[in-house]
Amino acid sequence: MTAAPHYQMYINGSWHDTGESIGVYSPATGELVATVAHGDLSTVDTAVAAARAAHDIGVWRGMSPQRRADFLDAIADNLASRAGELGKLQVHENGATIRGAQAFLIGYSISHLRYFAQLARDYAFQSSGPLAEAPTLAAGLIVKDPIGVCAGIIPWNFPLLLAVWKLGPALAAGNTVVLKPDDQTPLTLLELARAADEVGLPAGVLNVVTGPGPVVGARLAEHRDVRKIAFTGSTEVGRAVMTAAADTVKRVTLELGGKGANIVLDDADLDLAVDGTLFGFLLMSGQACESGTRLLVPESLRDEFVRRLVARARTLTVGDPMDPTTDLGPLISAEGRARVEKYIALGQEEGCTIAFQGAIPSDPALAEGHWVGPTILTGATNHMRVAREEIFGPVLVVLTYRDDDEAVAIANDSEYGLSAGIWSADAARALALARRLESGTVWINDWHMINAMYPFGGVKQSGLGRELGPDALDEYTEPKFIHLDLTNDRSKRAYPVVISAAP
């Protein structure tokens, strides 16, 4: 049997190992996929020092935006040339289906990185303000400077894509970066570092440090030389990151939990809404923060819609994620599976009925995988824990409503506000409803369609700030106002206001 490969960390333009290693295991089979170097506090400090030095000497921020864009495009080209290999690696480390990995986790990563490259070329790093005539004649210049060392803490569900969402705008704006992948899924981020190294990205501009979150991630959040931190993960950990960052008043972007309300209106195309509902809560086996996990249907449609939903769910295949015919893969870990199973049991205790639960694989080769079949709970009310708390698995909670106002009230009655969706044949009605929803994103007759050209993020306890979109670089720059006084007559300057006029 071939030994599992070992990955080193990438710091200051070279590969670094430590005396300890972390095992990466397949969620589908339990087999060891690879080992990676185990970082610690000193490793983080070394990586941050390298990023700080690269920023201070100006090797990256002093480069033209056009040249930085060329580097981002070159990294994207490198990743694209290995897309097939990266897709398989993604399947092995986090259990994504091969179809989902190729199209979404890897394909989106490459296209979004290209978007940030173009944004670097188009972004207004410098602009002139209006000529001021009072109190003095002056010209104004607004310059958007890079912040400095930026840290990204990346989750396990979409590791490469969510790393690109942080790395892309940070590098486009001229910052240097330290990325911390999740222990369970570091491999595609280390391959991202390899791509950067192969295209000649200057040393220290990108650093990838592996290691436990409570050590490596916490150190990045509190480090005095890190000036911006971008985190994607649970609301609970996001609060801890925000608290740690407060001591040095870091810039913070947080993309946190969600409990997306998926509203089916009484005029919806039911076939479309059924398929969309399944897609909305089952992408990555329900392990996506912007999943549509609360289904809101009119009381009059509940029985028919659930019947159609269950019939369609029966056609889905749960199994080997490397099989192109598989629809759902495993959960990330035994702990994740136990959490989901606990919520399914809790839902029944609260009064829900399991309208459907899909079968898990019987293949002995998959016996050590972390499997939960797609599950639909009916009879729920919005005060139940299964309707309020993020389950992070293939579980849909069905609620009913009487009219549009009640649908909005139920949807907004949540501490989260990351995503929502509406299914309707009436665009005007759906748009009016969308404006009333407290959510960073509202999809109409679709779900999960995250476009690099539009901002993504949450409200309430789903996060702070936005990633993607034409203003993404605003999160990674500091605006500086430069005042140029054009007054040649000393007597007309503002000085006499606070300094006595000279004799």
C-alpha positions in Angstrom: 0.0 0.0 0.0 1.3 3.4 -1.0 2.3 5.6 2.0 0.2 8.7 2.5 2.0 11.9 1.3 3.3 14.5 3.7 2.7 18.2 3.3 4.9 20.9 4.7 3.8 24.5 5.6 4.6 27.4 3.3 6.3 30.3 5.0 8.4 33.2 3.4 8.7 31.5 0.0 9.8 28.1 1.2 8.4 24.9 2.7 8.7 24.3 6.5 8.3 21.2 8.6 7.9 20.6 12.3 8.5 17.7 14.6 4.8 16.8 14.7 2.2 16.1 12.1 -1.6 16.1 11.7 -3.4 13.3 9.9 -6.0 14.1 7.2 -8.6 11.4 6.8 -11.2 10.7 4.2 -14.8 11.3 5.6 -16.1 8.6 3.2 -13.7 5.8 4.1 -11.8 6.8 7.2 -8.5 6.2 5.4 -5.5 8.4 6.0 -5.2 10.7 3.0 -2.1 12.7 4.0 -0.2 14.1 6.9 0.7 17.8 7.3 3.1 19.7 9.5 1.7 20.7 12.9 2.2 24.4 13.5 2.4 26.2 16.9 2.7 29.7 18.3 6.3 30.1 17.1 5.3 29.0 13.6 2.6 31.7 13.5 5.0 34.3 14.7 7.5 33.4 12.0 4.8 33.5 9.3 3.5 36.9 10.4 7.0 38.3 10.6 7.7 37.2 7.1 4.4 38.8 5.9 5.2 42.0 7.8 8.8 42.2 6.4 7.4 41.7 2.8 4.9 44.5 3.4 7.5 46.8 5.0 10.0 46.5 2.1 7.2 47.1 -0.4 7.9 44.1 -2.6 4.2 43.6 -3.2 2.4 46.9 -2.3 4.9 48.8 -4.3 4.1 46.7 -7.4 1.5 48.2 -9.8 -2.0 46.8 -9.5 -1.8 45.6 -13.1 1.3 43.5 -12.2 -0.4 42.1 -9.1 -3.3 41.2 -11.3 -1.0 39.3 -13.6 0.2 37.2 -10.7 -3.3 36.4 -9.6 -4.2 35.3 -13.2 -1.0 33.2 -13.3 -2.0 31.4 -10.0 -5.5 30.8 -11.5 -3.9 29.4 -14.7 -1.8 27.1 -12.6 -4.8 25.8 -10.6 -6.8 25.4 -13.8 -4.1 23.2 -15.3 -4.5 20.9 -12.3 -8.2 21.2 -11.8 -8.9 17.5 -12.1 -6.2 16.6 -9.6 -7.5 19.3 -7.2 -11.1 18.1 -7.5 -10.1 14.6 -6.4 -8.0 16.0 -3.6 -11.0 18.0 -2.4 -13.2 14.9 -2.4 -10.6 12.9 -0.4 -10.2 15.6 2.3 -13.7 16.9 2.9 -16.1 14.4 1.3 -17.5 16.6 -1.4 -19.0 14.7 -4.4 -16.7 14.8 -7.4 -19.4 16.6 -9.4 -19.6 19.3 -6.7 -15.9 19.5 -6.3 -15.1 20.0 -9.9 -17.9 22.5 -10.7 -18.2 24.4 -7.5 -15.4 24.0 -5.0 -12.6 24.1 -7.6 -14.2 25.7 -10.6 -15.6 28.6 -8.7 -12.3 29.1 -6.9 -10.5 29.6 -10.2 -13.1 31.9 -11.8 -13.4 34.0 -8.6 -9.6 34.4 -8.4 -9.7 35.7 -12.0 -12.5 38.1 -11.0 -10.2 39.6 -8.2 -7.4 39.9 -10.8 -9.6 42.0 -13.0 -10.8 44.0 -10.0 -7.2 44.9 -9.2 -7.0 46.4 -12.7 -10.3 48.3 -12.4 -10.3 49.4 -8.8 -9.9 53.1 -8.0 -6.8 53.1 -5.8 -6.6 56.9 -6.2 -9.2 59.6 -6.9 -9.4 63.4 -6.9 -11.9 65.2 -4.8 -13.5 68.5 -5.8 -11.4 71.7 -5.6 -12.1 73.5 -2.4 -12.4 77.3 -2.3 -13.1 77.7 1.4 -11.7 78.1 3.9 -8.7 77.9 1.6 -8.1 77.0 -2.0 -7.1 73.4 -1.9 -7.0 70.2 -3.8 -8.0 66.8 -2.3 -6.6 63.4 -3.1 -8.1 60.1 -1.8 -5.6 57.2 -1.8 -6.6 53.7 -0.8 -3.6 52.0 0.8 -3.2 48.4 1.7 -3.8 47.6 5.3 -0.7 45.4 5.9 -0.6 41.8 7.1 -4.0 40.2 6.6 -5.0 36.8 8.1 -7.6 34.4 6.8 -9.0 31.6 8.9 -10.6 29.1 6.5 -13.3 26.4 7.3 -13.4 22.9 6.0 -16.5 22.9 3.9 -15.3 25.0 0.9 -11.6 25.4 1.8 -10.1 26.6 -1.5 -13.0 28.8 -2.5 -13.3 30.6 0.8 -9.5 31.0 0.9 -9.7 32.7 -2.5 -12.4 35.0 -1.2 -9.9 36.3 1.3 -6.6 35.9 -0.5 -7.9 37.4 -3.8 -9.0 40.9 -2.6 -6.2 41.0 0.0 -3.5 40.5 -2.7 -5.2 42.6 -5.3 -5.1 45.5 -2.8 -1.4 45.1 -2.1 -1.5 43.4 1.3 0.5 40.3 2.5 -1.4 37.3 3.8 -1.2 34.5 6.3 -3.8 31.7 5.7 -4.8 29.2 8.4 -6.7 26.2 6.9 -8.9 23.9 9.0 -7.0 20.9 10.4 -9.3 18.5 8.5 -8.9 20.1 5.1 -5.5 21.8 4.6 -4.4 20.1 1.4 -6.0 22.3 -1.3 -4.7 25.4 0.5 -1.2 24.0 0.5 -1.7 23.3 -3.2 -2.7 27.0 -3.6 0.6 27.9 -2.0 2.4 25.6 -4.4 0.7 27.3 -7.3 1.8 30.7 -5.9 5.3 29.5 -5.4 5.5 28.1 -9.0 4.5 31.3 -10.6 7.1 33.3 -8.6 5.0 35.2 -6.1 7.5 37.1 -3.9 8.6 35.5 -0.7 6.4 36.5 2.4 3.5 37.7 0.4 1.5 34.4 1.0 2.1 32.1 3.9 0.0 29.1 4.9 0.3 27.8 8.4 -1.3 24.5 9.5 -2.2 23.6 13.1 -5.0 23.6 15.6 -7.5 26.4 15.6 -7.3 27.2 19.3 -3.6 27.7 18.9 -2.8 28.9 15.4 -6.1 30.7 14.7 -6.3 32.3 18.1 -2.7 33.6 17.8 -3.5 35.2 14.4 -6.6 36.8 15.8 -4.6 38.4 18.7 -1.3 39.1 16.9 -0.3 42.7 17.1 1.2 42.7 13.6 -1.9 41.3 12.0 -4.0 44.3 10.9 -7.0 42.6 9.3 -8.6 39.2 10.0 -11.2 37.5 7.8 -12.9 34.5 9.4 -15.5 32.1 8.0 -17.0 29.6 10.5 -19.5 29.2 13.3 -21.0 32.2 15.1 -19.6 30.9 18.4 -16.0 31.0 17.1 -16.6 34.2 15.3 -17.4 35.9 18.6 -14.1 34.6 20.0 -12.2 35.9 17.0 -13.9 39.3 17.3 -13.0 39.5 21.0 -9.4 38.6 20.4 -9.1 41.1 17.5 -10.6 43.9 19.6 -7.4 44.3 21.7 -5.5 45.7 18.8 -8.5 47.2 17.0 -8.1 45.0 13.9 -10.3 45.3 10.9 -12.5 42.2 10.9 -14.7 40.4 8.4 -16.9 37.6 9.7 -19.0 35.2 7.7 -20.8 33.1 10.3 -23.7 30.8 10.8 -27.1 30.7 9.1 -30.6 29.2 9.2 -31.9 30.2 5.8 -35.6 30.6 5.3 -36.8 29.1 2.1 -40.3 30.5 1.3 -42.5 28.8 -1.2 -45.4 31.1 -2.3 -48.7 29.8 -3.4 -48.1 30.7 -7.0 -44.7 28.9 -7.3 -43.9 26.3 -9.9 -43.9 23.4 -7.6 -41.6 21.1 -9.6 -39.0 23.9 -9.7 -39.5 24.7 -6.0 -39.1 21.0 -5.0 -35.8 20.6 -6.9 -34.6 24.0 -5.6 -35.5 23.1 -2.0 -33.5 19.9 -2.2 -30.6 21.7 -3.7 -30.9 24.5 -1.2 -30.5 22.2 1.9 -28.4 19.4 0.5 -25.4 21.0 -1.2 -22.3 19.6 0.6 -24.7 17.3 2.5 -26.1 20.3 4.2 -22.8 21.5 5.4 -23.1 25.0 4.0 -23.8 28.1 6.2 -26.1 29.6 3.6 -28.2 26.5 3.1 -32.0 26.8 3.0 -32.7 24.7 6.1 -36.1 26.2 7.1 -38.8 25.5 4.5 -41.8 27.8 4.8 -44.9 26.6 2.8 -48.5 27.8 2.8 -50.7 25.7 5.0 -52.9 24.9 1.9 -49.8 23.5 0.1 -48.1 21.6 2.9 -49.3 18.1 2.2 -48.8 18.2 -1.6 -45.5 19.9 -1.4 -44.1 17.5 1.2 -45.4 14.5 -0.8 -43.6 15.8 -3.9 -40.5 16.6 -1.9 -40.3 13.1 -0.4 -40.9 11.5 -3.8 -38.0 13.5 -5.3 -35.7 12.9 -2.3 -36.1 9.1 -2.8 -34.4 9.4 -6.1 -31.1 10.8 -4.6 -28.1 8.6 -4.2 -26.0 8.8 -1.0 -22.6 7.0 -1.5 -19.0 7.1 -2.7 -18.3 10.7 -3.5 -15.8 9.7 -6.2 -18.7 8.1 -8.2 -20.0 10.7 -10.7 -23.6 9.4 -10.1 -23.5 10.1 -6.3 -25.7 13.1 -5.2 -24.6 13.2 -1.5 -21.4 12.4 0.2 -20.5 11.9 3.9 -20.4 14.4 6.7 -16.9 15.8 7.6 -16.4 13.8 10.8 -17.8 11.4 13.4 -18.4 14.5 15.6 -20.4 16.2 12.8 -22.5 13.0 12.3 -23.2 12.8 16.0 -24.3 16.4 16.2 -26.7 15.9 13.3 -28.2 12.7 14.7 -28.6 14.5 18.0 -30.7 17.2 16.4 -32.8 14.7 14.5 -33.6 13.0 17.8 -34.2 16.4 19.4 -36.7 17.3 16.7 -38.7 14.2 17.4 -38.7 15.0 21.1 -39.9 18.5 20.3 -42.9 17.1 18.3 -41.6 16.8 14.8 -42.3 13.8 12.5 -39.6 12.3 10.2 -41.4 12.5 6.9 -38.3 11.0 5.1 -34.8 9.8 5.9 -32.7 8.5 3.1 -30.6 5.3 3.3 -26.9 5.3 3.9 -24.4 3.3 1.9 -24.1 -0.5 2.6 -20.8 -0.8 0.8 -18.3 -2.3 3.2 -15.6 0.0 1.8 -17.6 2.9 3.1 -18.4 1.5 6.5 -16.1 3.9 8.3 -17.6 6.9 6.7 -19.7 9.5 8.4 -23.1 9.0 6.9 -26.5 10.6 7.5 -29.2 10.3 4.9 -31.2 13.4 3.8 -33.9 14.0 6.4 -37.1 16.0 6.3 -38.8 16.9 9.5 -42.5 18.1 9.5 -44.8 19.5 12.2 -42.2 22.0 13.3 -42.8 25.5 14.7 -40.3 28.3 14.7 -39.8 28.2 18.5 -38.3 24.7 18.3 -34.5 24.3 18.6 -34.3 22.4 15.3 -35.9 25.5 13.6 -33.7 28.0 15.3 -30.2 26.4 15.7 -27.8 25.6 12.9 -27.7 21.8 12.4 -25.1 21.7 9.7 -26.2 18.5 8.0 -28.8 17.2 5.5 -31.8 18.1 7.6 -34.8 20.2 6.5 -37.3 21.6 8.9 -40.8 22.2 7.4 -42.9 25.1 8.8 -46.2 26.5 7.5 -47.6 30.0 7.2 -51.0 31.6 6.4 -50.1 34.7 4.4 -47.1 36.7 3.2 -46.9 38.8 6.3 -46.6 35.7 8.5 -44.0 34.2 6.2 -41.8 37.3 6.6 -42.3 37.3 10.4 -41.3 33.7 10.7 -38.3 34.2 8.3 -37.0 37.2 10.3 -37.6 35.6 13.7 -34.0 34.3 13.8 -30.7 35.4 15.2 -29.2 34.7 11.8 -29.5 36.6 8.5 -27.2 35.1 5.9 -29.5 33.7 3.3 -33.1 33.4 2.3 -35.0 32.3 -0.8 -38.4 32.8 -2.4 -40.2 30.6 -5.0 -42.8 32.5 -7.0 -44.1 33.0 -10.6 -44.8 36.6 -9.8 -41.5 38.5 -9.9 -42.9 41.8 -8.5 -44.5 40.0 -5.5 -41.2 38.1 -4.9 -39.1 41.2 -5.1 -41.4 43.1 -2.7 -41.1 40.2 -0.2 -37.3 40.0 -0.7 -37.0 43.6 0.4 -38.6 42.8 3.7 -36.3 39.9 4.6 -33.5 40.5 7.0 -30.8 38.6 5.0 -27.6 39.4 3.3 -28.6 37.4 0.2 -32.1 36.6 -1.1 -32.4 34.2 -4.0 -35.6 34.2 -6.1 -36.3 30.9 -7.9 -32.8 29.7 -7.2 -30.3 28.9 -4.4 -26.6 28.8 -3.8 -25.9 31.0 -6.8 -23.1 33.1 -5.4 -21.7 35.4 -8.1 -18.2 37.0 -7.7 -19.7 40.2 -9.0 -22.1 40.7 -6.1 -21.4 41.1 -2.4 -21.8 38.2 0.0 -22.2 38.3 3.7 -24.7 38.3 6.6 -26.6 40.5 8.9 -27.4 40.0 12.6 -25.3 37.1 14.0 -24.5 35.9 10.6 -21.5 38.2 10.3 -19.9 41.5 9.6 -18.7 42.9 6.3 -18.9 41.6 2.8 -16.8 39.4 0.5 -17.0 39.5 -3.3 -18.4 42.2 -5.4 -17.0 45.4 -6.9 -16.3 46.8 -3.4 -14.5 43.7 -2.0 -11.2 45.6 -2.0 -12.7 48.2 0.4 -12.4 45.6 3.1 -8.7 45.4 2.5 -7.7 49.0 2.0 -7.5 52.1 4.2 -8.6 55.4 2.7 -6.2 58.2 3.1 -7.1 61.9 2.4 -4.3 64.1 1.2 -4.8 67.9 1.4 -2.8 70.1 -1.0 -3.1 73.8 -0.2 -3.0 75.9 -3.3 -3.2 79.3 -1.5 -0.3 81.5 -2.4 -1.4 84.5 -0.3 -0.3 84.0 3.3 -3.0 86.3 4.5 -5.7 84.1 3.1 -4.6 80.9 4.8 -6.4 79.5 7.8 -3.6 80.0 10.3 -4.9 83.3 11.8 -7.9 81.3 13.2 -5.6 79.8 15.8 -2.4 81.8 15.5 -2.2 85.5 15.8 -1.5 87.3 12.5 2.2 88.0 12.1 3.2 91.7 12.3 
